C-alpha cells in the first residue's frame, strides 16, 4: 500500500493529538486533608446501678475537611490506652454534618483517641483519598449524673 502525503499528514495529526491528551484521563491520586475533634467522658448514673457503678462511657467529635464528600460516612475507630474499644460513623445531618459519637467503650480512667479511617471517594481507577487522621489522646473526664 502506497502512503500518500495527505495520509502521512493525517497520521501525524492523530499522533500529535494523542500526545496532548491530559494526564487526568489516566489513573491518578488526589489527596484531601481531614481533621476531627474529640471529647471523651464517663458518667456515674444513679438510675442504672449502685452509686459506685460507672455505667456509661462516651466519645464524640466532629470531622472537617475542605472536601465536603470527605465529611459524611467516615469510619471512626475509638481507642482507650491504645486498645481498640469501639467504632462510629460520621453522620450526614444537614444541621451538623460530620458529627460522630459512640457509647460502647468501657468507661474508666484512660487516654481516649480516635482514628478517622482513610476513604477513597474517586471513581474506578482513580484514587481520590480523604486522608486518615488521629485525634487525641484526651483524658476522659468524669461526670456525675443524678
Secondary structure, DSSP 8 states (H G I E B T S, - for coil): ----HHHHHHHHHHHHHHHTS-GGGS--EEEE--EE--EEEEEEEGGGS-TT-EEEEEEEEEEE-SSGGGTTT-EEEEEETTEEEEEEE----TTSTTEEEE--S--SSSEEEEEE--EE-S-TT-EEEE--EEEEEEE-EEEEE-
